[in-house]
């Protein structure tokens, strides 16, 4: 039987900034089409871990594998090609305030595709309809609610139809209804497109909706791994404090 290759695999990752050790031997494995929630308190290395997956940081030691390629050893051209297969949903959305919704999405397509103007327009309309904001194209980010901004940011993250979605706190600051809406969209990506997702989240409602597996980081190490229920019922004091 052929062994199924993980979509993302982190092996014994170490990263420090000066004397401050951020990651101390973290290993993570994410199978294709699944969703991993990375949880833990502030300053435990969650965002640093995510940035290694897309090659924004290089490890001090350890290995980072994505789609069978060792990210930390790719040349610039190969790394850029891999990044086009990865969508990134930033914590604050990172929309350009001076651009309309349509212009925000078109910015990505113009930079990274050879589609004609009409083809780009059609793809943009498809993306914003998918997040259920079909009439938002001409609006500016300041005219949108927090939940709408996050949905447009998600539309931009998937406009190139990536295989992988990395989310940094996808529902922070949103009301419960918006949390469910964004979380359900992430679930739809898995169901409809088979996208592999890694999401940093403090939001237990979001994690309950999206997570197949979860990893809890503490002091730069993976304190616990398993299903959300397994982490929730863990005996370690840090788990009990986090899950209340």
C-alpha positions as CSV (number, residue, x, y, z in Angstrom):
1,X,0.0,0.0,0.0
2,X,1.3,3.5,-0.9
3,X,1.9,5.7,2.1
4,X,-0.2,8.9,1.9
5,X,2.0,12.0,2.0
6,X,1.0,14.7,4.4
7,X,0.1,18.0,2.9
8,X,2.1,19.9,5.6
9,X,4.7,18.4,7.9
10,X,6.9,20.2,10.4
11,X,9.7,18.2,11.9
12,X,11.4,19.2,15.2
13,X,11.3,22.9,14.4
14,X,13.4,25.3,16.5
15,X,13.4,29.1,16.2
16,X,14.8,31.7,18.4
17,X,15.2,35.5,18.2
18,X,18.4,36.3,20.0
19,X,18.3,34.7,23.4
20,X,14.5,34.2,23.3
21,X,13.6,30.7,22.3
22,X,10.2,30.8,20.5
23,X,9.8,27.2,19.1
24,X,11.6,24.3,20.8
25,X,11.2,21.2,18.8
26,X,7.7,21.5,17.5
27,X,6.4,18.8,15.1
28,X,3.1,19.0,13.2
29,X,1.5,16.8,10.6
30,X,-1.5,17.9,8.5
31,X,-3.1,15.4,6.1
32,X,-4.6,16.7,2.8
33,X,-8.1,18.1,3.1
34,X,-8.1,18.3,6.9
35,X,-8.2,21.3,9.2
36,X,-5.7,21.8,12.1
37,X,-6.4,24.4,14.8
38,X,-3.2,25.7,16.5
39,X,-4.1,26.9,19.9
40,X,-2.3,28.3,23.0
41,X,-1.7,31.5,24.9
42,X,-0.1,34.6,23.6
43,X,3.6,34.4,22.8
44,X,3.7,30.7,22.5
45,X,4.9,30.7,18.9
46,X,1.7,30.1,17.0
47,X,2.2,32.9,14.4
48,X,5.9,32.0,14.0
49,X,4.9,28.4,13.2
50,X,2.5,29.6,10.6
51,X,5.1,31.9,8.9
52,X,7.5,28.9,8.6
53,X,4.8,27.0,6.5
54,X,4.8,29.7,3.8
55,X,8.5,30.4,4.0
56,X,8.3,33.9,5.6
57,X,10.7,32.6,8.3
58,X,13.5,30.0,8.1
59,X,14.1,27.6,11.0
60,X,17.2,27.6,13.1
61,X,16.9,23.8,12.9
62,X,14.3,21.3,11.8
63,X,12.5,20.8,8.6
64,X,9.4,22.3,7.0
65,X,7.6,20.2,4.3
66,X,4.7,21.4,2.2
67,X,3.2,19.3,-0.6
68,X,6.3,17.1,-0.6
69,X,8.7,20.1,-0.9
70,X,11.1,21.2,1.8
71,X,10.2,24.8,2.1
72,X,13.3,25.9,4.0
73,X,15.5,24.7,1.2
74,X,13.6,26.0,-1.9
75,X,15.2,28.6,-4.1
76,X,13.3,31.9,-4.6
77,X,11.5,30.8,-7.8
78,X,10.3,27.5,-6.4
79,X,9.2,29.2,-3.2
80,X,7.2,31.8,-5.0
81,X,5.5,29.0,-7.1
82,X,4.6,27.1,-3.9
83,X,3.2,30.3,-2.3
84,X,0.7,30.6,-5.1
85,X,-0.8,27.3,-3.9
86,X,-1.2,28.8,-0.4
87,X,-3.9,31.3,0.6
88,X,-3.2,33.4,3.7
89,X,-6.0,35.0,5.8
90,X,-4.5,37.7,7.9
91,X,-5.8,38.5,11.4
92,X,-6.9,42.0,10.5
93,X,-7.9,41.1,7.0
94,X,-5.2,43.4,5.5
95,X,-7.4,44.8,2.9
96,X,-6.2,48.0,1.1
97,X,-8.4,50.8,2.5
98,X,-7.9,53.0,-0.6
99,X,-9.2,50.2,-2.9
100,X,-12.8,48.9,-3.4
101,X,-13.6,45.3,-2.8
102,X,-13.2,44.5,-6.5
103,X,-9.9,46.3,-6.7
104,X,-8.6,44.5,-3.6
105,X,-9.3,41.1,-5.3
106,X,-8.2,42.3,-8.7
107,X,-4.9,43.3,-7.3
108,X,-4.1,39.7,-6.6
109,X,-5.2,38.5,-10.0
110,X,-3.3,41.2,-11.9
111,X,-0.1,40.3,-10.1
112,X,-0.3,36.5,-10.2
113,X,-2.4,35.6,-13.3
114,X,-2.6,36.2,-17.0
115,X,-6.4,36.4,-17.1
116,X,-8.1,39.1,-19.2
117,X,-10.0,41.9,-17.6
118,X,-13.3,40.2,-18.3
119,X,-12.1,36.9,-16.9
120,X,-10.8,38.6,-13.8
121,X,-14.1,40.4,-13.3
122,X,-16.0,37.1,-13.6
123,X,-13.7,35.4,-11.1
124,X,-14.1,38.3,-8.6
125,X,-17.9,38.2,-8.9
126,X,-17.8,34.4,-8.3
127,X,-15.5,34.8,-5.2
128,X,-17.6,37.5,-3.6
129,X,-20.8,35.6,-4.3
130,X,-19.3,32.6,-2.7
131,X,-18.8,34.5,0.6
132,X,-22.4,35.8,0.1
133,X,-21.5,39.4,-0.5
134,X,-22.4,39.7,-4.2
135,X,-23.2,43.4,-4.0
136,X,-20.1,44.5,-2.2
137,X,-17.8,44.9,-5.3
138,X,-17.9,48.7,-5.4
139,X,-17.7,49.3,-1.6
140,X,-14.6,50.3,0.3
141,X,-13.5,48.3,3.4
142,X,-14.5,51.2,5.7
143,X,-18.1,50.7,4.5
144,X,-18.1,47.0,5.6
145,X,-18.8,45.5,9.0
146,X,-16.1,43.5,10.7
147,X,-17.6,40.2,9.6
148,X,-18.0,41.4,6.0
149,X,-14.4,42.5,5.9
150,X,-13.2,39.1,7.1
151,X,-15.4,37.4,4.4
152,X,-13.9,39.6,1.7
153,X,-10.4,38.9,3.0
154,X,-11.2,35.2,2.8
155,X,-12.5,35.7,-0.8
156,X,-9.1,37.3,-1.6
157,X,-7.2,34.5,0.1
158,X,-8.8,31.9,-2.1
159,X,-9.1,34.0,-5.3
160,X,-6.3,32.0,-6.9
161,X,-7.9,28.7,-5.8
162,X,-5.1,27.5,-3.5
163,X,-4.7,24.0,-2.2
164,X,-3.9,25.2,1.3
165,X,-5.3,28.0,3.5
166,X,-3.4,29.5,6.4
167,X,-5.5,31.5,8.8
168,X,-4.2,33.8,11.6
169,X,-7.1,34.3,14.1
170,X,-9.8,34.2,11.4
171,X,-12.6,35.2,13.8
172,X,-11.0,37.5,16.3
173,X,-13.2,40.4,17.3
174,X,-16.3,39.1,15.5
175,X,-19.7,38.6,17.0
176,X,-21.0,35.0,17.4
177,X,-23.1,35.1,14.3
178,X,-20.1,36.3,12.2
179,X,-17.9,33.7,13.9
180,X,-20.2,31.0,12.7
181,X,-20.5,32.5,9.2
182,X,-16.7,32.7,8.7
183,X,-16.1,29.3,10.3
184,X,-18.8,27.7,8.1
185,X,-17.2,29.2,5.0
186,X,-13.9,27.6,6.0
187,X,-15.7,24.3,6.4
188,X,-17.2,24.7,2.9
189,X,-13.7,25.1,1.5
190,X,-12.8,21.7,2.8
191,X,-16.1,20.1,1.7
192,X,-16.3,21.7,-1.8
193,X,-12.6,22.1,-2.8
194,X,-10.7,19.8,-0.5
195,X,-8.6,22.6,0.9
196,X,-6.2,21.9,3.7
197,X,-6.4,24.5,6.4
198,X,-4.2,25.5,9.4
199,X,-5.8,28.0,11.6
200,X,-4.4,29.8,14.6
201,X,-7.4,30.5,16.9
202,X,-8.3,31.5,20.5
203,X,-11.9,31.2,19.5
204,X,-13.4,28.0,20.9
205,X,-16.6,28.3,18.8
206,X,-14.5,28.6,15.6
207,X,-12.3,25.7,16.7
208,X,-15.4,23.5,17.4
209,X,-16.7,24.2,13.9
210,X,-13.6,23.8,11.8
211,X,-11.0,21.6,13.6
212,X,-10.4,18.0,12.7
213,X,-7.3,18.0,14.9
214,X,-5.7,20.6,17.3
215,X,-2.3,21.3,18.6
216,X,-1.8,23.3,21.8
217,X,1.5,25.2,22.1
218,X,3.0,26.1,25.4
219,X,6.4,27.6,26.0
220,X,7.4,26.8,22.5
221,X,6.5,23.2,22.5
222,X,3.5,21.1,21.5
223,X,2.0,20.4,24.9
224,X,-0.9,18.4,23.5
225,X,-2.2,17.1,20.2
226,X,-5.5,15.4,19.3
227,X,-9.1,16.2,18.7
228,X,-10.5,19.3,20.4
229,X,-12.4,17.2,22.9
230,X,-9.2,15.4,23.8
231,X,-7.5,18.7,24.4
232,X,-10.5,20.1,26.3
233,X,-10.4,17.1,28.7
234,X,-6.6,17.1,29.1
235,X,-5.2,17.0,32.6
236,X,-2.4,19.5,32.2
237,X,-3.1,22.8,34.1
238,X,-2.5,24.9,31.1
239,X,-5.1,23.1,29.1
240,X,-7.6,23.4,32.0
241,X,-6.9,27.1,32.3
242,X,-7.3,27.7,28.5
243,X,-10.5,25.7,28.1
244,X,-11.9,26.9,31.4
